[in-house]
Amino acid sequence: MNLLVQSLIAGLASGSFTLLYNASPLDAVLGGSIGFIGWLVYSLTLGYGMVASALLAALVIGLVGRILSRLRHIPSQPLIVGGIVVLVPGFMAFKAMNAFVIGNSTEGTTMMLNAFLVAASIGTGLVVAVAITTIIFRKK
């Protein structure tokens, strides 16, 4: 599947997830756009590794989400959570647990560690984005 189709599907999933937070249809479109951009950044930076890609994508999602929420005067959580949901390493964690169940503890441990590192990098990217936007938006 090519990158544009993957990004469009990620955007659709992100927009749909944004609606679960009782966001308006326009905000769901914005959440979908954030998910589209986040997946595009993630996919284009995969050459640097999954952890670095997730960190950069989460940073971009956090920055764009906070800026758009500020411009629209809405909470940033629905936009950011909607955008970040496509990056969550749920399938990786599932494969790790499956490896443990079938008795392959070495592979399970490796996959679980990778899932944890990706999840931690997503959190780190979001924290950095919040810190940057807090400094930028600080009122004097």
Legacy VTK file of the C-alpha trace (Angstrom):
# vtk DataFile Version 3.0
C-alpha trace
ASCII
DATASET POLYDATA
POINTS 140 float
0.000 0.000 0.000
1.480 3.347 -0.909
2.225 6.148 1.510
-0.642 8.413 0.461
-3.263 5.690 0.948
-1.786 4.743 4.338
-1.802 8.384 5.428
-5.394 8.873 4.276
-6.505 5.790 6.216
-4.619 7.044 9.279
-6.327 10.422 8.890
-9.741 8.782 8.638
-9.062 6.725 11.768
-7.816 9.795 13.635
-10.829 11.869 12.624
-13.173 9.080 13.675
-11.443 8.763 17.027
-11.665 12.536 17.521
-15.443 12.251 17.168
-15.482 9.901 20.155
-14.462 12.882 22.275
-17.672 14.735 21.329
-15.764 17.033 19.001
-17.571 18.955 16.291
-17.378 17.696 12.704
-14.911 20.471 11.859
-12.732 19.446 14.796
-12.903 15.836 13.595
-11.607 16.974 10.210
-8.790 18.805 11.994
-8.054 15.685 14.070
-7.994 13.634 10.893
-5.604 16.100 9.292
-3.336 15.877 12.309
-3.394 12.082 12.097
-2.625 12.288 8.364
0.365 14.555 8.990
1.563 12.451 11.939
1.464 9.209 9.966
3.233 10.896 7.058
6.033 12.075 9.353
6.232 8.640 10.974
6.425 6.839 7.643
8.965 9.225 6.113
11.300 8.970 9.112
11.133 5.182 9.591
14.665 4.948 8.246
15.860 6.363 11.574
14.115 3.593 13.533
10.659 3.147 15.018
11.470 4.933 18.261
12.852 8.060 16.585
10.001 8.053 14.055
7.379 7.837 16.783
9.098 10.621 18.733
9.186 12.959 15.725
5.616 12.140 14.704
4.348 12.701 18.258
6.222 15.993 18.419
4.605 17.165 15.176
1.162 15.943 16.268
1.514 17.697 19.609
2.679 20.964 18.071
0.031 21.054 15.344
-2.695 19.951 17.765
-1.851 22.605 20.325
-1.580 25.344 17.708
-4.888 24.415 16.052
-6.636 24.153 19.404
-5.365 27.581 20.317
-6.591 29.032 17.022
-10.021 27.373 17.381
-10.315 28.053 21.144
-11.003 24.395 21.933
-9.252 21.879 24.198
-6.238 20.259 22.589
-6.855 16.749 23.974
-9.349 15.528 21.346
-7.113 16.681 18.508
-3.922 15.271 19.974
-5.408 11.976 21.137
-7.126 11.514 17.794
-3.853 12.131 16.004
-1.741 9.974 18.264
-3.992 6.904 18.246
-2.553 5.659 14.950
0.949 5.571 16.454
0.142 3.491 19.537
2.051 0.182 19.353
-0.919 -2.012 20.270
-0.302 -4.691 17.657
3.346 -4.875 18.672
2.332 -5.463 22.291
-0.182 -8.087 21.158
2.508 -9.920 19.181
4.778 -9.785 22.229
2.118 -11.313 24.473
1.411 -13.930 21.828
5.109 -14.842 21.750
5.047 -15.281 25.539
1.972 -17.508 25.320
3.526 -19.838 22.744
6.686 -20.088 24.847
9.047 -17.833 22.901
10.079 -15.606 25.786
13.133 -14.120 24.066
11.116 -12.803 21.124
8.331 -11.707 23.467
10.733 -9.762 25.647
12.286 -8.044 22.642
8.914 -7.096 21.177
7.586 -5.880 24.515
10.678 -3.735 25.048
10.263 -2.256 21.568
6.586 -1.535 22.244
7.501 0.139 25.525
10.187 2.258 23.846
7.797 3.387 21.111
5.136 4.247 23.701
7.701 6.155 25.778
8.884 8.069 22.718
5.285 9.057 21.928
4.899 10.382 25.453
8.212 12.201 25.259
7.303 13.832 21.957
4.013 15.054 23.400
5.673 16.431 26.535
8.216 18.334 24.452
5.438 19.708 22.221
3.482 20.904 25.258
6.621 22.536 26.704
7.393 24.312 23.435
3.858 25.587 22.933
3.581 26.663 26.565
6.673 28.820 26.123
5.410 30.210 22.808
1.900 30.967 24.073
2.997 32.384 27.438
1.321 35.719 28.049
3.457 38.542 29.271
LINES 1 141
140 0 1 2 3 4 5 6 7 8 9 10 11 12 13 14 15 16 17 18 19 20 21 22 23 24 25 26 27 28 29 30 31 32 33 34 35 36 37 38 39 40 41 42 43 44 45 46 47 48 49 50 51 52 53 54 55 56 57 58 59 60 61 62 63 64 65 66 67 68 69 70 71 72 73 74 75 76 77 78 79 80 81 82 83 84 85 86 87 88 89 90 91 92 93 94 95 96 97 98 99 100 101 102 103 104 105 106 107 108 109 110 111 112 113 114 115 116 117 118 119 120 121 122 123 124 125 126 127 128 129 130 131 132 133 134 135 136 137 138 139
